[in-house]
Amino acid sequence: MFTRLFEQAEIARFTPDKSRIYEESLKHYRDLRNVISSTERRGREEGREEGRQEGLAEGKEQEKLENARKMKVKGYPADDIAEITGLSPEEIKKL
């Protein structure tokens, strides 16, 4: 608490030129902090969206594999399974 009071007292004794320079540097510092904060926030939002897209893609791939397994169990020909699911015949053989 005392450190803060001493700092404020020192600032209060600044000459007009020194006070102007201090205020400009403070404004510059705050502007930089805002830019950094905005960039971090935007990065998090983009990361979330990228994660959602990856999750959807993985879910679709899992659904294809599950449907192919079911079709294989029911005796569908591998060519038909490949055509319907978009999987390669090699992927279907691995199921």
C-alpha positions, 0 to 999 in steps of 0.5 A: 500500500505504501509503495503505491502511495509513494509512486502516486506522490512521485507522479504528482511531482512530475513537470508538465513535460514529464507528466505528458510523457508518462501519460503517453507511455501509459496510453501506449501500454494500455493499447498494447494490453488491449491488443494482446487481450483481443488477440488471445480472445480471438485465438481461443475462439478460432481454436474452439471452432477448429476443435468443433470442426475436427470433432464433427469430422471424427464423428462422421468418420466413426459413423461411416465405420459403424455403418460399414460394420453393420452392413458387413455383418448383414452380408452386404457385398464389399463393393456396395458398402464402399459405394454407400459409405465412401470407404475404400475396399481395403478399409472395409476388409479391415473391419 
